[in-house]
Structures are given as structure tokens and as C-alpha cells.
Amino acid sequence: MKQNRATVMAGNTEAFLLEYSDIGGNPVDPTSIELKLYESRTGEVYFFADVTNEVEKDSIGKYRYFYQIPESCDNLVVETTAIIREKAFVDRAVAKVINSRNMEHPNYSPK
């Protein structure tokens, strides 16, 4: 299955949308949400914290977290660990980071 990958702009503040549901597709609220943001190639961690009390809740099971994208990042991994009914659920997505000044990736490869 092909995974879609978002593109984000270095230096911009982006909203990460976090959605949680049960096996039947019904939205559920986790008891805690941990967020880790890191570079996919080097493993450099830019952010790691429990954001349960910092996320903006849109509705049951739907949240937003705002984060400024690092200038030095090329591929940003967004990893969440949510505790739902006392079980941990991990989800990951990768976003390609481009530089706004020259529309290139930080490693200066063309987009």
C-alpha cells in the first residue's frame, strides 16, 4: 500500500492533526498523547513530550498540535503514542521539509 507523504515548509508553524478511533471506527479520546518529532535519516529528535494537556481538541477523538518546523530538517517523522483503554497505540507519518527561500530541501536537493 502506498503511503501519502505531506510536504511542509521549514520555519513555518504547522498544525498536526491527530485522530483516534476504536476498531469500529468510532472516535475515542485517549487518556494520554505523547508526541515525538525527529529526522528520519539521522534520528535527531527535535521534540518529545506528553502533549495531552497542550493539544487543541476539535471534537471527540480529533486534536491539533502546532509546531514550528526546524530549518535543518529534511524528512520529519511525526510519531504519536496514544493510550486508549489502557493500551498503547503508536502511529507514524513522514513529512518532506522544503526551504522557503529557494524551494529546495535542506540538503539542497531539488524538490
BALOBA-1460 file (C-alpha; in Angstrom, 3 decimals):
// residues 111
<rec num="1" residu="m" x="0.000" y="0.000" z="0.000"/>
<rec num="2" residu="k" x="1.401" y="3.396" z="-0.979"/>
<rec num="3" residu="q" x="1.747" y="5.855" z="1.875"/>
<rec num="4" residu="n" x="0.964" y="9.514" z="1.218"/>
<rec num="5" residu="r" x="3.560" y="11.981" z="2.397"/>
<rec num="6" residu="a" x="2.920" y="15.600" z="3.264"/>
<rec num="7" residu="t" x="5.224" y="18.479" z="2.390"/>
<rec num="8" residu="v" x="5.853" y="21.197" z="4.957"/>
<rec num="9" residu="m" x="7.849" y="24.441" z="4.839"/>
<rec num="10" residu="a" x="10.910" y="24.869" z="7.066"/>
<rec num="11" residu="g" x="10.330" y="27.643" z="9.604"/>
<rec num="12" residu="n" x="6.533" y="27.529" z="9.285"/>
<rec num="13" residu="t" x="4.277" y="26.639" z="12.185"/>
<rec num="14" residu="e" x="2.252" y="23.630" z="11.061"/>
<rec num="15" residu="a" x="-0.843" y="22.043" z="12.591"/>
<rec num="16" residu="f" x="-0.555" y="18.297" z="13.022"/>
<rec num="17" residu="l" x="-3.965" y="16.639" z="13.007"/>
<rec num="18" residu="l" x="-4.254" y="13.722" z="15.404"/>
<rec num="19" residu="e" x="-7.267" y="11.421" z="15.077"/>
<rec num="20" residu="y" x="-8.148" y="8.386" z="17.192"/>
<rec num="21" residu="s" x="-10.893" y="5.788" z="16.829"/>
<rec num="22" residu="d" x="-11.788" y="2.338" z="18.092"/>
<rec num="23" residu="i" x="-11.810" y="-0.815" z="15.967"/>
<rec num="24" residu="g" x="-15.322" y="0.018" z="14.773"/>
<rec num="25" residu="g" x="-14.238" y="3.450" z="13.521"/>
<rec num="26" residu="n" x="-15.950" y="5.325" z="16.343"/>
<rec num="27" residu="p" x="-13.957" y="8.339" z="17.587"/>
<rec num="28" residu="v" x="-12.409" y="7.951" z="21.041"/>
<rec num="29" residu="d" x="-10.420" y="10.215" z="23.334"/>
<rec num="30" residu="p" x="-7.091" y="8.833" z="24.515"/>
<rec num="31" residu="t" x="-6.172" y="9.236" z="28.177"/>
<rec num="32" residu="s" x="-2.729" y="10.491" z="27.105"/>
<rec num="33" residu="i" x="-0.919" y="11.554" z="23.920"/>
<rec num="34" residu="e" x="2.851" y="11.549" z="23.569"/>
<rec num="35" residu="l" x="4.419" y="13.274" z="20.555"/>
<rec num="36" residu="k" x="7.885" y="12.701" z="19.131"/>
<rec num="37" residu="l" x="9.248" y="14.625" z="16.125"/>
<rec num="38" residu="y" x="12.550" y="13.516" z="14.627"/>
<rec num="39" residu="e" x="14.656" y="13.432" z="11.449"/>
<rec num="40" residu="s" x="14.151" y="10.132" z="9.617"/>
<rec num="41" residu="r" x="17.717" y="9.803" z="8.351"/>
<rec num="42" residu="t" x="19.767" y="10.819" z="11.391"/>
<rec num="43" residu="g" x="17.314" y="10.069" z="14.187"/>
<rec num="44" residu="e" x="17.891" y="13.553" z="15.636"/>
<rec num="45" residu="v" x="14.993" y="14.266" z="17.997"/>
<rec num="46" residu="y" x="13.550" y="17.778" z="17.707"/>
<rec num="47" residu="f" x="10.692" y="17.352" z="20.163"/>
<rec num="48" residu="f" x="9.491" y="14.696" z="22.595"/>
<rec num="49" residu="a" x="6.817" y="15.301" z="25.230"/>
<rec num="50" residu="d" x="3.470" y="14.327" z="26.675"/>
<rec num="51" residu="v" x="1.152" y="16.794" z="24.912"/>
<rec num="52" residu="t" x="-2.125" y="15.597" z="26.428"/>
<rec num="53" residu="n" x="-2.799" y="18.981" z="28.031"/>
<rec num="54" residu="e" x="-1.366" y="21.013" z="25.125"/>
<rec num="55" residu="v" x="-3.336" y="19.698" z="22.146"/>
<rec num="56" residu="e" x="-6.377" y="21.587" z="20.885"/>
<rec num="57" residu="k" x="-9.440" y="19.357" z="20.858"/>
<rec num="58" residu="d" x="-11.710" y="19.778" z="17.807"/>
<rec num="59" residu="s" x="-14.175" y="17.025" z="18.753"/>
<rec num="60" residu="i" x="-14.168" y="13.514" z="20.226"/>
<rec num="61" residu="g" x="-11.000" y="11.789" z="19.008"/>
<rec num="62" residu="k" x="-9.795" y="14.782" z="16.925"/>
<rec num="63" residu="y" x="-6.956" y="17.036" z="18.042"/>
<rec num="64" residu="r" x="-4.459" y="19.571" z="16.686"/>
<rec num="65" residu="y" x="-0.908" y="20.285" z="17.773"/>
<rec num="66" residu="f" x="1.036" y="23.261" z="16.430"/>
<rec num="67" residu="y" x="4.798" y="23.067" z="15.911"/>
<rec num="68" residu="q" x="7.395" y="25.207" z="14.137"/>
<rec num="69" residu="i" x="9.239" y="23.092" z="11.555"/>
<rec num="70" residu="p" x="13.045" y="23.074" z="12.095"/>
<rec num="71" residu="e" x="15.196" y="24.701" z="9.384"/>
<rec num="72" residu="s" x="17.726" y="21.855" z="9.441"/>
<rec num="73" residu="c" x="15.244" y="19.028" z="8.901"/>
<rec num="74" residu="d" x="14.833" y="17.116" z="5.617"/>
<rec num="75" residu="n" x="12.320" y="14.365" z="6.467"/>
<rec num="76" residu="l" x="10.314" y="14.956" z="9.641"/>
<rec num="77" residu="v" x="8.812" y="11.890" z="11.312"/>
<rec num="78" residu="v" x="5.707" y="12.644" z="13.357"/>
<rec num="79" residu="e" x="5.191" y="9.843" z="15.869"/>
<rec num="80" residu="t" x="2.375" y="9.683" z="18.397"/>
<rec num="81" residu="t" x="1.791" y="7.226" z="21.193"/>
<rec num="82" residu="a" x="-1.774" y="7.333" z="22.483"/>
<rec num="83" residu="i" x="-3.097" y="5.425" z="25.470"/>
<rec num="84" residu="i" x="-6.613" y="4.187" z="24.729"/>
<rec num="85" residu="r" x="-8.358" y="1.849" z="27.158"/>
<rec num="86" residu="e" x="-5.031" y="1.197" z="28.902"/>
<rec num="87" residu="k" x="-3.275" y="0.097" z="25.674"/>
<rec num="88" residu="a" x="-0.579" y="1.998" z="23.772"/>
<rec num="89" residu="f" x="-1.113" y="2.737" z="20.077"/>
<rec num="90" residu="v" x="1.796" y="4.099" z="18.021"/>
<rec num="91" residu="d" x="1.337" y="5.902" z="14.706"/>
<rec num="92" residu="r" x="3.959" y="7.459" z="12.415"/>
<rec num="93" residu="a" x="3.875" y="9.725" z="9.383"/>
<rec num="94" residu="v" x="6.715" y="11.345" z="7.429"/>
<rec num="95" residu="a" x="6.637" y="14.905" z="6.077"/>
<rec num="96" residu="k" x="9.110" y="16.188" z="3.483"/>
<rec num="97" residu="v" x="10.536" y="19.557" z="4.536"/>
<rec num="98" residu="i" x="11.306" y="22.215" z="1.921"/>
<rec num="99" residu="n" x="13.180" y="25.505" z="2.272"/>
<rec num="100" residu="s" x="11.027" y="28.555" z="1.507"/>
<rec num="101" residu="r" x="13.870" y="30.723" z="0.173"/>
<rec num="102" residu="n" x="14.818" y="28.519" z="-2.750"/>
<rec num="103" residu="m" x="12.069" y="25.849" z="-2.704"/>
<rec num="104" residu="e" x="14.653" y="23.136" z="-2.092"/>
<rec num="105" residu="h" x="15.019" y="20.580" z="0.637"/>
<rec num="106" residu="p" x="17.519" y="21.490" z="3.392"/>
<rec num="107" residu="n" x="20.089" y="19.125" z="1.875"/>
<rec num="108" residu="y" x="19.729" y="21.266" z="-1.286"/>
<rec num="109" residu="s" x="18.319" y="18.507" z="-3.426"/>
<rec num="110" residu="p" x="15.651" y="19.757" z="-5.850"/>
<rec num="111" residu="k" x="12.049" y="19.297" z="-4.833"/>
